[in-house]
């Protein structure tokens, strides 16, 4: 009888131990939902990428969590970045898609910046990006030389100072001696394009991939509604063989070395691309799970097929690569920061 009791007690003990062990092995993300905060309105290309990733990321994360996309537009994604850094819990359940050039505003000391760029947890980037400047074809500004000599500068639209639409024209002013009147405050790129159609503004700088991926740009190209005047790549995009690069134009206009150094820092934003980041202090094991899932997702045949269908280019960078780049771009000497202050009007 005593032996039987001991056996029963032992069996119960081992069953409880096994149950506890199994419970400990349940993946953290099982039954949970991850929110992707997008610092742009719905219908923007950042939103397109986020929704595509939300459809595929879960199957590469142990526990197969759900994903939702929450749009938080405003101030060139600064609102979303501040929220992620200072409000969102660093539990691995909230990540964000933000503009790649927000480090500009930190470098020049803008008061609205409430984050440290280098302390975000970097998850990955689906694509590096190059940019270009378009101009309404019915304006007097047919070439870069026309803009340099303009008595009345062309009016370009932008969301905020960290957006391509702002810093590319400003960089052109600094390195090529062009002149622009930049109107900020638009909620998203689609709003700027609509303003161009209405004649409120006549130009915008943004990504080449978006220009060849969707409307209204297919129609614009057919109707020759706009001219493409400059691209920021080191070599001409094969889809724009007629459009000079900023590097060719700097050679033409003999831009000093200081301007070229500034260009390197500014255009590093294209390497950052369309980044996905988490709050500082995320547990290392959860960050690693998200990083590995991200890289598996952007190589997944189903994901790639759907990206091709939606005309979204894929050329990823890892979270580790982005983390290194983030630390590099934020560590600038005083003379470069002063040039950036001048460029950004700080």
Secondary structure, DSSP 8 states (H G I E B T S, - for coil): -HHHHHHHHHHHHHHHHHHHHHHHTS-TTTT-EEEEEESS-TTSHHHHHHHHHHHHGGGGSTT--EEEEEE---GGGHHHHHHHHHTS-SSSSEEEE--TTTHHHHHTT-TT--S-GGGSEEEEESB---EEEEEETTSS--SHHHHHT-SS-EEEE-S-TTSHHHHHHHHHHHHH---EEEE---SSHHHHHHHHHHTS--EEEEEHHHHTTSTTHHHHHHHT-EEEEEE-SSS--GGGTTS-BHHHHHHHTT--HHHHHHHHHHHHHHHH-SEEEE-TT--HHHHHHHHHHHHHHTT-HHHHHHHHHTT---B-EEHHHHHHHHHHHH---HHHHHHHHHHHT-
